Amino acid sequence: MRLMTMAAALFLPALAAGAEPAQTKAKVGDTYQITRTMETSQQGNDGSAGSSTDQDAMVERVIGVRETGLELEYDSPENGSGADRAGGWQFPVRVFKPAHGPLQLLNGPELEARVDGWLKSGGMTRAACGHWIFTWNAFRIECDPQSVIKTLEAWDLAPDDLRDGALYKDPKARGPAPLTRKKAGPEGATFVVELALDPDAVRRERAEGDIVVAELSKKTLTLDAALRARSAETISGTITISFDTDAAGEVRRRTRVTKVEIKGPGQRVETQTVRETMERRRVSQPRPDLSQTI
């Protein structure tokens, strides 16, 4: 699993109209695998072009059911044990997902205890925390157990309110827009929303990327300076997101397509399309209680 993405899953089912709240149907032992595929393509008006595809996954397991929410465990499907663990110190992680509100970390002390061993195995000390390094990929060295919450939020499959007409917000959009139910039937429904891209959010993301490149190159670049360098760019685009539910109203797939056009100084024009597909499938469930079967 890419470390940069990991330092990037909460897949609690959403509600279809009239469906039973998904949290009341969950059982201890329910296990799902969530797969995320990123397809990126870009093209410049000077003839330059490129594309890439990346895929990673997370396993979600129900470890507790409360009246107010679910206790969940997340881990990398590749993880073994000890020093061979692919997820580093952050995984496995246990969290509480309330019916409403943010995730709450349950095994913070355990994660805290793992950090020093993880740093030592990589030949690093606490002084490396917060900095970027490049091995087979660029990634930020995280040492705060609470950082895993942001990681899991990046994997969130379903919105809190999934219904026709509900307003949907996205951190990279200018503002919210209503969801539209495109189809519905016995096998599930599809909801779609299209939002206008926020140029300032894209510009800041590009500037933060410039800072990372500068750090990896042993140079110094402040955010203000990076933003000034990007200020001449004219940015526009759209974000289109679709949610596919199953017959029970649980979101089984989310597809997010971001299209960006960037006009730089002079005649330079760059277009980029990023298609992110996240799918959630059950891999096991608890055995039924047959003790009362006659």
C-alpha positions as CSV (number, residue, x, y, z in Angstrom):
1,M,0.0,0.0,0.0
2,R,1.3,3.4,-0.8
3,L,2.6,5.2,2.3
4,M,1.7,8.6,0.9
5,T,-1.9,7.4,0.6
6,M,-1.9,5.8,4.0
7,A,-0.8,9.1,5.5
8,A,-4.4,9.5,3.1
9,A,-11.7,4.5,5.7
10,L,-14.7,4.8,6.8
11,F,-17.3,3.0,4.9
12,L,-20.5,3.1,6.9
13,P,-23.4,2.5,4.7
14,A,-25.7,5.4,3.8
15,L,-29.4,5.4,3.8
16,A,-31.6,5.0,0.9
17,A,-35.1,6.3,1.2
18,G,-37.1,4.2,3.6
19,A,-34.1,1.9,4.4
20,E,-33.3,0.7,7.9
21,P,-30.3,2.6,9.4
22,A,-27.2,0.6,8.4
23,Q,-25.6,0.7,11.8
24,T,-28.5,-1.2,13.3
25,K,-27.9,-4.0,10.9
26,A,-24.2,-4.4,11.5
27,K,-22.9,-7.3,13.5
28,V,-19.6,-8.0,15.2
29,G,-17.4,-9.9,12.7
30,D,-18.8,-8.2,9.6
31,T,-15.7,-7.7,7.3
32,Y,-15.4,-5.6,4.2
33,Q,-12.6,-4.9,1.8
34,I,-12.5,-1.4,0.3
35,T,-10.5,-0.9,-2.9
36,R,-9.5,2.5,-4.3
37,T,-8.4,3.0,-7.9
38,M,-6.9,6.3,-9.1
39,E,-6.7,6.9,-12.8
40,T,-5.0,10.2,-13.8
41,S,-4.5,11.6,-17.3
42,Q,-3.1,15.0,-18.2
43,Q,-2.4,16.8,-21.5
44,G,-0.8,20.1,-22.4
45,N,-1.4,22.2,-25.5
46,D,2.3,21.9,-26.3
47,G,1.7,18.2,-27.1
48,S,2.8,16.8,-23.7
49,A,0.7,14.1,-22.2
50,G,0.9,11.4,-19.4
51,S,-1.2,9.0,-17.5
52,S,-1.0,6.8,-14.4
53,T,-3.0,4.2,-12.5
54,D,-2.7,3.4,-8.8
55,Q,-4.6,1.0,-6.6
56,D,-4.7,0.3,-2.9
57,A,-7.0,-1.3,-0.4
58,M,-8.2,-1.3,3.2
59,V,-10.0,-3.9,5.3
60,E,-12.8,-2.8,7.6
61,R,-14.0,-5.1,10.4
62,V,-16.9,-4.5,12.9
63,I,-15.5,-5.2,16.4
64,G,-18.3,-3.7,18.5
65,V,-21.9,-2.5,18.2
66,R,-23.2,0.3,20.4
67,E,-26.6,2.0,20.5
68,T,-24.8,5.2,19.4
69,G,-22.5,3.8,16.7
70,L,-20.0,1.2,15.7
71,E,-16.5,0.2,16.8
72,L,-14.4,-0.6,13.7
73,E,-10.9,-1.9,13.0
74,Y,-9.0,-0.9,9.8
75,D,-6.0,-2.6,8.5
76,S,-4.1,-3.2,5.3
77,P,-5.0,-6.5,3.6
78,E,-1.3,-7.2,3.0
79,N,-0.3,-6.8,6.7
80,G,1.3,-9.7,8.5
81,S,2.8,-9.2,11.9
82,G,5.8,-7.6,13.5
83,A,8.5,-6.0,11.4
84,D,6.9,-7.2,8.2
85,R,3.7,-5.2,8.6
86,A,3.0,-3.2,5.5
87,G,1.0,-0.5,7.2
88,G,3.7,0.9,9.4
89,W,2.8,2.0,12.8
90,Q,-0.7,3.4,12.0
91,F,-2.4,0.1,11.3
92,P,-4.3,-1.8,12.6
93,V,-6.3,1.0,14.1
94,R,-9.5,0.9,16.1
95,V,-12.0,3.7,16.0
96,F,-15.5,4.5,17.1
97,K,-17.9,5.8,14.4
98,P,-20.9,7.5,16.0
99,A,-24.1,7.8,14.1
100,H,-23.4,11.5,13.9
101,G,-20.0,13.2,14.3
102,P,-16.4,12.6,13.7
103,L,-14.4,9.4,14.2
104,Q,-12.8,8.8,17.6
105,L,-9.5,6.9,18.0
106,L,-9.8,4.0,20.4
107,N,-6.2,2.6,20.5
108,G,-4.2,5.8,20.7
109,P,-1.7,4.6,23.4
110,E,-1.0,1.4,21.3
111,L,-0.3,3.6,18.2
112,E,1.9,5.9,20.3
113,A,3.9,2.9,21.5
114,R,4.5,1.8,17.9
115,V,5.9,5.1,16.6
116,D,9.4,5.0,18.1
117,G,10.0,1.4,16.9
118,W,8.8,2.3,13.4
119,L,11.2,5.4,13.3
120,K,14.1,3.3,14.7
121,S,13.5,0.6,12.0
122,G,13.8,3.3,9.4
123,G,16.9,4.9,10.9
124,M,15.0,8.0,12.0
125,T,14.4,9.9,15.2
126,R,11.5,12.1,16.3
127,A,13.3,15.0,14.6
128,A,12.1,13.6,11.3
129,C,8.4,14.0,12.3
130,G,6.5,16.3,9.9
131,H,9.1,16.2,7.2
132,W,8.9,14.6,3.7
133,I,11.3,12.0,2.4
134,F,11.5,10.0,-0.8
135,T,12.1,6.3,-1.0
136,W,10.1,4.5,-3.7
137,N,7.5,7.2,-3.2
138,A,7.3,10.6,-1.5
139,F,5.6,10.6,1.8
140,R,5.3,12.7,4.9
141,I,6.6,11.2,8.2
142,E,3.6,11.2,10.6
143,C,4.2,10.6,14.3
144,D,0.9,11.8,15.8
145,P,-1.6,8.9,16.4
146,Q,-4.5,11.3,15.7
147,S,-3.3,11.7,12.1
148,V,-4.8,8.4,11.3
149,I,-8.3,9.9,11.6
150,K,-7.5,12.1,8.6
151,T,-6.2,9.1,6.8
152,L,-9.5,7.3,7.4
153,E,-11.6,10.3,6.5
154,A,-10.0,10.3,3.0
155,W,-11.5,6.8,2.5
156,D,-15.0,7.8,3.5
157,L,-17.3,6.2,0.9
158,A,-20.8,7.5,1.9
159,P,-22.1,10.9,2.8
160,D,-24.1,11.4,6.0
161,D,-27.2,12.3,4.1
162,L,-27.8,10.3,0.8
163,R,-31.2,11.2,-0.7
164,D,-32.6,13.0,-3.6
165,G,-32.2,16.8,-3.1
166,A,-29.8,16.6,-0.1
167,L,-27.0,19.1,-0.3
168,Y,-23.5,17.6,-0.7
169,K,-20.3,19.5,0.2
170,D,-16.8,18.8,-1.0
171,P,-13.7,20.5,0.3
172,K,-12.5,21.3,-3.2
173,A,-15.7,22.8,-4.5
174,R,-16.9,26.4,-4.5
175,G,-20.0,25.4,-2.6
176,P,-22.6,22.6,-2.0
177,A,-24.9,21.3,-4.6
178,P,-28.0,19.0,-4.5
179,L,-27.8,15.2,-5.0
180,T,-30.0,13.9,-7.8
181,R,-31.3,10.3,-7.8
182,K,-30.7,9.1,-11.4
183,K,-32.1,5.7,-11.0
184,A,-33.8,3.5,-8.4
185,G,-34.9,-0.2,-8.4
186,P,-34.9,-3.4,-6.4
187,E,-31.1,-3.8,-6.9
188,G,-30.3,-0.3,-5.6
189,A,-30.1,3.3,-6.6
190,T,-27.6,5.8,-8.1
191,F,-27.2,9.4,-6.8
192,V,-25.1,12.0,-8.7
193,V,-23.9,15.5,-7.8
194,E,-21.9,17.9,-9.9
195,L,-20.0,20.8,-8.3
196,A,-17.9,23.7,-9.5
197,L,-14.2,23.4,-8.6
198,D,-12.8,25.9,-6.2
199,P,-9.7,27.5,-8.0
200,D,-8.2,28.6,-4.6
201,A,-8.3,25.0,-3.3
202,V,-6.5,23.7,-6.4
203,R,-4.0,26.5,-6.3
204,R,-3.2,25.8,-2.7
205,E,-2.8,22.1,-3.4
206,R,-0.4,22.8,-6.2
207,A,1.5,25.3,-4.0
208,E,1.8,22.7,-1.2
209,G,3.1,20.2,-3.8
210,D,5.8,22.8,-4.8
211,I,6.8,23.0,-1.1
212,V,7.2,19.2,-0.9
213,V,9.4,19.2,-4.1
214,A,11.5,22.0,-2.6
215,E,12.0,20.1,0.7
216,L,13.0,17.0,-1.1
217,S,15.5,19.1,-3.1
218,K,16.9,20.5,0.1
219,K,15.5,24.0,-0.7
220,T,13.4,26.3,1.3
221,L,10.0,27.5,0.0
222,T,7.3,29.2,2.1
223,L,3.6,28.7,1.4
224,D,3.1,32.4,0.7
225,A,5.9,32.3,-1.9
226,A,4.5,29.2,-3.5
227,L,1.0,30.8,-3.7
228,R,2.4,33.9,-5.2
229,A,4.2,31.9,-7.9
230,R,0.9,30.2,-8.7
231,S,-1.2,33.3,-8.6
232,A,-1.0,33.9,-12.3
233,E,-2.7,30.6,-13.1
234,T,-6.4,30.7,-14.2
235,I,-8.1,27.5,-12.9
236,S,-11.5,26.1,-13.7
237,G,-13.2,22.7,-13.6
238,T,-15.8,20.4,-12.2
239,I,-16.2,17.6,-9.8
240,T,-18.8,14.9,-10.6
241,I,-19.5,12.3,-7.9
242,S,-21.8,9.3,-8.2
243,F,-22.9,6.9,-5.4
244,D,-24.2,3.4,-6.2
245,T,-26.2,1.7,-3.5
246,D,-27.2,-2.0,-3.1
247,A,-30.7,-3.3,-2.4
248,A,-30.2,-2.5,1.3
249,G,-29.3,1.1,0.7
250,E,-25.6,0.7,1.5
251,V,-23.2,2.5,-0.7
252,R,-21.1,-0.1,-2.6
253,R,-19.3,2.2,-5.0
254,R,-18.4,5.8,-5.2
255,T,-17.0,7.3,-8.4
256,R,-15.4,10.8,-8.3
257,V,-14.3,12.5,-11.6
258,T,-12.4,15.7,-11.3
259,K,-11.7,17.7,-14.4
260,V,-9.3,20.7,-14.2
261,E,-8.1,23.2,-16.8
262,I,-5.1,25.4,-15.9
263,K,-4.1,28.3,-18.0
264,G,-0.6,29.5,-17.1
265,P,1.4,32.5,-18.1
266,G,1.6,32.9,-21.9
267,Q,-0.3,30.4,-24.0
268,R,0.3,27.3,-21.8
269,V,-2.9,25.3,-21.1
270,E,-2.9,22.1,-19.1
271,T,-5.9,19.8,-18.6
272,Q,-6.1,17.0,-16.1
273,T,-8.7,14.4,-15.3
274,V,-8.6,12.3,-12.2
275,R,-11.0,9.4,-11.8
276,E,-11.2,7.8,-8.3
277,T,-13.3,4.7,-7.9
278,M,-13.9,3.3,-4.4
279,E,-15.7,-0.1,-4.0
280,R,-16.7,-1.8,-0.9
281,R,-17.5,-5.6,-0.8
282,R,-18.2,-8.0,2.0
283,V,-15.5,-10.6,2.5
284,S,-17.0,-12.3,5.5
285,Q,-19.8,-12.1,8.0
286,P,-20.5,-13.7,11.4
287,R,-22.0,-17.2,11.5
288,P,-25.7,-17.2,12.4
289,D,-26.6,-18.3,15.9
290,L,-28.2,-21.8,15.5
291,S,-28.5,-22.5,19.2
292,Q,-32.2,-22.0,19.2
293,T,-32.8,-23.9,16.0
294,I,-35.2,-26.8,16.4
